[in-house]
Amino acid sequence: MTHLTANFLKTLRLLPRTALILMLLAAPVLAVPTMRADAGSTIEAPALRKSGVGFVLLVSLRRG
């Protein structure tokens, strides 16, 4: 086997592993446009109720 053939075979052995790693890295990037297209896939947290405790603390600290 010549040096060129050995390098070619080594490259062929690394090619599937490289393709798999590239697919795993590209999957989230390629999924972003499909997630933005669907308006129903947005997950939002429920709105917190305002209790006004911060204002009461501010007024009580200023008087004291």
C-alpha positions as CSV (number, residue, x, y, z in Angstrom):
1,M,0.0,0.0,0.0
2,T,1.3,3.4,-0.9
3,H,1.2,6.4,1.4
4,L,-1.6,8.0,-0.6
5,T,-3.8,4.9,-0.3
6,A,-3.2,4.7,3.4
7,N,-4.2,8.3,3.8
8,F,-7.3,7.8,1.6
9,L,-8.4,4.8,3.7
10,K,-7.9,6.7,7.0
11,T,-10.0,9.5,5.6
12,L,-12.8,7.1,4.6
13,R,-12.8,5.6,8.1
14,L,-13.2,9.1,9.7
15,L,-15.9,10.2,7.3
16,P,-18.9,8.6,9.0
17,R,-17.9,9.8,12.4
18,T,-17.3,13.3,11.1
19,A,-20.7,13.3,9.3
20,L,-22.5,12.2,12.5
21,I,-20.8,14.9,14.6
22,L,-21.7,17.6,12.0
23,M,-25.4,16.4,12.0
24,L,-25.6,16.6,15.7
25,L,-24.2,20.1,15.7
26,A,-26.4,21.3,12.9
27,A,-29.7,19.8,14.2
28,P,-30.5,22.7,16.6
29,V,-29.5,25.3,14.0
30,L,-31.8,23.7,11.4
31,A,-34.7,23.3,13.9
32,V,-34.9,27.0,14.7
33,P,-36.8,28.1,11.6
34,T,-39.4,25.3,12.0
35,M,-39.9,26.4,15.7
36,R,-40.4,30.0,14.6
37,A,-42.9,29.0,11.9
38,D,-45.3,27.5,14.4
39,A,-46.9,30.1,16.7
40,G,-48.4,27.4,19.0
41,S,-45.0,26.2,20.2
42,T,-44.2,29.2,22.4
43,I,-44.0,28.3,26.0
44,E,-44.6,31.2,28.4
45,A,-44.6,31.4,32.1
46,P,-47.8,32.5,33.9
47,A,-47.8,36.2,34.8
48,L,-46.9,36.8,38.5
49,R,-49.4,38.7,40.6
50,K,-48.1,42.0,41.9
51,S,-48.4,42.2,45.7
52,G,-47.1,45.7,46.2
53,V,-44.7,44.6,49.1
54,G,-41.8,46.5,47.6
55,F,-43.7,49.8,47.7
56,V,-44.7,49.3,51.3
57,L,-41.2,48.5,52.3
58,L,-39.9,51.6,50.5
59,V,-42.4,53.9,52.3
60,S,-41.8,52.3,55.7
61,L,-38.0,52.6,55.4
62,R,-38.2,56.2,54.3
63,R,-40.3,57.2,57.4
64,G,-38.1,55.3,59.8
